[in-house]
Amino acid sequence: MQSKVKLEDFKPTGLDRGISKPKEILWYFTKIVFFLSALPFPNGVKVFLLKVFGAKVGVGAVIKPRVNIHFPWKLSIGNHVWIGEEVFLLNFEPLIIGNNVCISQRAFLCGGNHDFRDPAMPYRNGPITLMDGAWVGASVFVGPNVTVGTDTVLAAGSVVTKSVPHNSIIRGNPAENVGLRWK
C-alpha cells in the first residue's frame, strides 16, 4: 500500500510567529546561552530576559537550567512558579501559567501539532493554560487546547490531551481522573 502523506506539500500556514525574524533569531541566541545551558544563571537574569522578549512574569519565579522556551512573547507566568530542569515549553500559541504552579523536570507542554488526517500535515496548534496551584509532574506531556484546573496534579509520565477539572489527580496514558487532590 502506498502512503497518502505528502510532506512536500506542507505549507507553514496557520502559525503566527508573533515577532519579526531578526528578534526571533536574537531570542534563539539568548536562549542558547542563558536558558539551555546547564549553568545556573540567576533567576533574576532569566526573568529580566524573558520580559525583554515580551513575556509576562510575576514575582518569585524559579527557572532551572536547560529550560527550552520557544516563544517568550506568547508566555505568561504567574507569581511563585517553579519550572524544573529540561522542561520544554513549545508555545506556538499562548501559554498561561497561573500562580503557585510547579512544572517538574522534563515536562513537555506542547502547543503545536499537525492535522494527521490531511496528507499535507498542516498546523493544528492551540493554547495551554495551567490554573493556580497546578502541579505538572516529571515527564508529563500536555497537548494543545488543554486547560489544567486549579490545584490539579498531573502525575509523572502522564499524557494529557484534554482539559482536566479543578482539584483532581490525573494519571496515565491516556490520562484519567483518579481522585481528588484535596478532600
Protein Blocks (a to p, Z undefined) as FASTA:
>chain_A
ZZfbdfklpccehiaghpafklmmmmmmmmmmmmmpmbdcdfklmmmmmmmnopacdehi
acdehiacfblmlcccdehiacdehiacddfbacdddehiacdehiacdfbdcdfkbmnl
pacdddddddehiacdehiacdehiacdehiacdehiacfbdcdehiacedjddddfbdf
bZZ
